[in-house]
Amino acid sequence: MTKLDKQLDDKPTARAITEMAELRIRNLQAFAELRSFNDTGKFLYKHPLISSQSEYSQLEKLLKTNPAEFLRQHKNVADNLKRYKSYLKRDDRKHQRKSDKKNLQRYRDREDLFKLILEQKK
């Protein structure tokens, strides 16, 4: 960006302006990713370098390459949802209630991803 900045000061061209704008957008995306990770501990997966690493894109790729494994993982998520729902009803797990709620939410979020991918597949 510093090289382009000097070029834009001396002899601006349409290509250099476009390239500077694209670099600025990627730079802002990178900072947004870092801010999100710093604030919440989770990435946004908007920046091109990490967008393919999101759980959504991994599951989408798994569905295309290995549908049986995708369905197996979907069943595991459904089973875990049942398990953690029943854990919340048990009196002997009161000391683990907080972690059970957290895990239940995590599996609900993952179930939403599976449903989203399957709905888009139709």
N, C-alpha and C positions, 0 to 999 in steps of 0.2 A: 504494500500500500504506500510505503514511503517513496518508492521509485515512481509509482504512478502519480503521487502527489507532486513530485518535482516536475514530471512530464506535463501534468495539467497546468502547472504554473507557467512553464515555458511555452509549450506548443500543444494546446488541448486538441484532441481529435475525438471524433464520435466513438471510436472503438475504445479509447482510453477512458472516456467518461462512463461508458457502459460497463467496462471491466471494474472500474472503481465502485460503481453502484452495486454490482454483484458481490464484490469483496466486502463492502460495507454491510450488505444484507447477511452474508455468512458470518461476519464478525458479530453482528447483533444477535443472530441465532445462537452462536456459541456462548455469548454472555448470558442469554436467556436460559440456556441449558444449565450453565454453571450456577446461576442464581436460583433456579428451581431445585437443583440438587442440593445446594447449600441450605435453602429454606425448608424443603420437604424431604430430602433424601431420595428423591426420584427425578429421573430425567424426563424431559418433554418428548424426546425422540423426534424433534423437528429438523435438527441439523443434519445435512447429508452424510456426515461421517458416522453418525450413530443411529440414523433412522432405520437402518436394516437390522439393528440389534434389538428393537423393541419386541416385547412379548407377542404383540399382535402379528408382526411380520414373521416371526419365527413360527408361530402356529399356522399362519397362512402358507408358509413354505412347506411345513410338515404335512398339511392337508394335500398339497399338490404332489409331494414326493412319496409319502407313506400314509395313505388314508387309514390303514388299520391301526397304526400307532397313534394317529390323531384321535380316533374313536376310543382307543384304550385310555388315553390321557383324559378325554372328556368323561368317560365313565369313572375314572379315579376322582375327578373333581366332584362329580355328583355324589359319589360315596363319601368323600370327605365332608361335603355339605351336610349330609345326613348325620354323620358322626358328630360333628361339632354342634349341630342343633340339639342332638340328644345329650351331649356333654353339658350344655347350658341348663338342662332340666335336672341334672343329677345333683343331689345334695353333697355327695362325697367329693365333688370337684369345685367347691366354692372358692378355695384358695387359688384355683387356676382359671377362675372366671374371666379375668381380664385377658389372658393370653388366648382363651377359647374364643372370646368375642373378636379378637384381632384376627385369629386364624379363619374364623367364619367369614369375616368381611373380605379377607384376602381371597378365599375360595369363591365367594360371590362375585368378586371382580373378575376373577379368571373365568367363571361360568359365563359372565356377560361377554367376554371376549370370544369364547367359543360360539355363543349364540349369534353374535355379530358376524363372525366369519361364515357360519352356516347360512345365515339369512342372505348374505351377499352372494353366496355360491348359487342360490336358486336361479 
